[in-house]
Amino acid sequence: MVLVLVSCTDQSTFRNPAIHELENGAFVEWETLPASSYDSVEGFAIAGRLHDANGNTSAYTLSVEATISGVNMTAEDFYEVSSFPAEVNITVDDVAAALGITEADISMGDFFQFYGKATRNDGTVFYGTDPDYGTDKDNTSIGYTQANLNLNASYTSAMDFNAILACPLPSNKFVGSYTLTADTQNVMYGAPTFDLPVEVVLEETSVYQRTFIIDYLPGLGFDTDDEFTLDFICGGVDANAYIPFGLSCGGGLYATGDGVGTPYTDDDSTFSVSFIDNALPDCTGYSPVPITFTFTKK
């Protein structure tokens, strides 16, 4: 068994080209990350200043994949920047026009995933996620952004980010002490990944998010104190898309929401959320495991 304890603090301030492959590639970043949630349609906008992190980017384009009232829509390369730094102000009308709809078609609960594409001065194109390699393409001119650069907020990546029109939760709802149980356990190296049941304290971290602290693999002696974030999206709650546990067999142990919001009501005395544990998967011999947490207010 080889499990490495990862320090989130060290990673967030560390740029090692051997690990992150940052200095050689074209990488565009925000000076300050735009908001990831908005409490009104008219207030939705992607605004900020873009920087060429390595001084080698000749062009940057932005694409969006949106879920509008349950319908998936895509707009490729709808926004372009050719010099840096660049001031960006993409309004809700701009996004709607790119998708071929109007602002009136956008409503609360809609989700927007943005992907950047950066062209290096030598013509190599770096995608926000794994590109579509193939024998019919010149793969020598295709690159991609390492996942750590997108997932670690300290890099303020403009290559892969998202926004949601969230229905604000009352600040006094889904907060306080809860007893946490699960429908099943994921066992790794002879120990459950979570020691349950356990008392947790939910705290408000945004108008639609609640976070609690929990240890991962405590039976192996780890005291990880990880933040587990829940996303309450207009009637459905899901685990956040990336919940790192500070442990690694190589790529990093983390959980992710299953993409299906479990319905919730104004009664916050009990609710459930489903997610995928060991989502990568990271450790040899262990597969991703679907788990449903149930929270019961104390």
Secondary structure, DSSP 8 states (H G I E B T S, - for coil): ---EE--HHHHHT---HHHH--SSS--EEESS---SEESSSTT-EEEEEEEETTS-EEEEEEEEEEEETTEEEEEEEEEEE-SSSEEEEEEHHHHHHHHT--GGG--TT-EEEEEEEEEETTS-EEESS-----TTS-GGGEEE--HHHHHSGGG-BSSEEEEEE-----TTSS-EEEEEEES---EETTEESS-SSEEEEEEE-SSSEEEEEE-SSGGGT----EEEEEEEETTEEEE-S-EE-SEESSS--EEEE-S--EE--S--SEEEEEEEES-S--STT---EEEEEEEEE-
